[in-house]
Each structure stands twice: as structure tokens, then as C-alpha cells.
Amino acid sequence: ESLWKQVQETHRLDSPGMDQLMGLTGLAAVKMSAVMVLKEVLLRKGRPAGVDANVATNMLFLGNPGCGKTTAAKLLAQSMHELGFLSDDFVET
């Protein structure tokens, strides 16, 4: 959560979806991955046009039923949409 707050303040970002994801109980690895994906997207957006460094940001959420996979995926998609990195917040489940 503190890493998200740091990125949020540094880049002046506002994402209720990411705030909600960070507020979920547990899921430390998911939260860290979400922030790292966000940082990678921010880094790519800041590169000069001639630099081709595309990295896939597809994610696969694995775990037992009821552990929050769909919730986390939807919140991450929502936050990426809110921040302008995705055209919509569709999640395939």
C-alpha cells in the first residue's frame, strides 16, 4: 500500500479502483504486482517514440475459489482504465 501511495503522489494519480484494491485484506503479492504493472506502464509512456520496448501486461490470477481473484482482476482493470492505460475495464473470467 505504501508503494502505491508513493507512486500516486509522485505521478499525481487518482484511481479509486487501485485505492480499493490496496484496501483489500491480504493479497500482498497481488498488490505488489499491480503497482509494478502500473509502474511499467508509466515507464513505457515516458519513453521516446523511437524506442520500442513493448512488454505484455497480460495477467493470470490463480488460486482457490473465493480467494479474491475476480475482485482483484476487476479492480486492477478498473484502475488501469481510470488512469487512461486501457480503453475499457473489461475482464475476461
C-alpha positions as CSV (number, residue, x, y, z in Angstrom):
1,E,0.0,0.0,0.0
2,S,2.8,2.4,0.8
3,L,4.4,1.8,-2.6
4,W,1.0,2.7,-4.3
5,K,0.8,5.9,-2.2
6,Q,4.4,6.8,-3.2
7,V,3.6,6.2,-7.0
8,Q,0.3,8.0,-6.6
9,E,2.0,11.1,-5.1
10,T,5.0,11.1,-7.4
11,H,2.9,10.9,-10.6
12,R,-0.2,12.7,-9.2
13,L,-2.5,9.8,-9.9
14,D,-6.1,9.3,-8.8
15,S,-7.6,5.8,-9.0
16,P,-10.4,4.8,-6.7
17,G,-10.1,1.3,-8.2
18,M,-6.4,1.0,-7.1
19,D,-7.3,2.5,-3.7
20,Q,-10.0,-0.2,-3.3
21,L,-7.6,-2.9,-4.4
22,M,-5.0,-1.7,-1.9
23,G,-7.7,-1.7,0.8
24,L,-8.4,-5.4,0.4
25,T,-7.3,-7.7,3.2
26,G,-4.2,-9.8,2.4
27,L,-3.2,-10.3,-1.2
28,A,0.2,-8.7,-0.7
29,A,1.7,-10.3,-3.8
30,V,-1.3,-9.2,-6.0
31,K,-1.0,-5.6,-4.7
32,M,2.8,-5.5,-5.4
33,S,2.2,-6.9,-8.9
34,A,-0.5,-4.4,-9.6
35,V,1.8,-1.5,-8.6
36,M,4.7,-3.0,-10.6
37,V,2.5,-3.3,-13.7
38,L,1.4,0.3,-13.2
39,K,5.0,1.5,-12.9
40,E,5.9,-0.4,-16.1
41,V,3.1,1.2,-18.0
42,L,4.1,4.7,-16.7
43,L,7.7,4.0,-17.7
44,R,6.6,2.9,-21.2
45,K,4.5,6.0,-21.7
46,G,7.6,8.2,-20.8
47,R,9.9,6.6,-23.4
48,P,10.7,8.4,-26.7
49,A,8.6,7.4,-29.7
50,G,11.5,5.6,-31.4
51,V,12.2,3.3,-28.5
52,D,10.3,0.0,-29.0
53,A,10.1,-1.8,-25.6
54,N,6.7,-3.3,-25.6
55,V,6.0,-5.7,-22.7
56,A,2.9,-7.7,-22.4
57,T,0.8,-6.8,-19.3
58,N,-1.5,-9.8,-19.5
59,M,-2.1,-11.4,-16.1
60,L,-3.3,-14.7,-14.9
61,F,-4.9,-14.9,-11.5
62,L,-4.6,-18.3,-9.9
63,G,-5.9,-19.6,-6.6
64,N,-8.7,-21.4,-4.7
65,P,-12.3,-20.5,-5.1
66,G,-13.3,-17.4,-3.1
67,C,-9.8,-16.0,-2.6
68,G,-10.5,-12.8,-4.5
69,K,-9.1,-13.5,-8.0
70,T,-12.0,-11.9,-9.9
71,T,-12.3,-9.0,-7.5
72,A,-8.6,-8.2,-7.8
73,A,-8.7,-8.5,-11.6
74,K,-11.7,-6.3,-11.9
75,L,-10.2,-3.6,-9.6
76,L,-6.9,-3.7,-11.5
77,A,-8.7,-3.3,-14.8
78,Q,-10.8,-0.5,-13.4
79,S,-7.7,1.3,-12.1
80,M,-5.9,0.9,-15.5
81,H,-9.0,2.3,-17.2
82,E,-9.3,5.2,-14.8
83,L,-5.6,6.1,-15.3
84,G,-6.1,6.0,-19.1
85,F,-4.0,2.9,-19.8
86,L,-6.9,0.8,-21.1
87,S,-9.8,1.8,-23.4
88,D,-12.3,-0.1,-21.2
89,D,-12.2,-2.1,-17.9
90,F,-13.4,-5.4,-19.3
91,V,-12.2,-8.5,-17.5
92,E,-12.4,-12.0,-19.0
93,T,-13.3,-14.5,-16.3
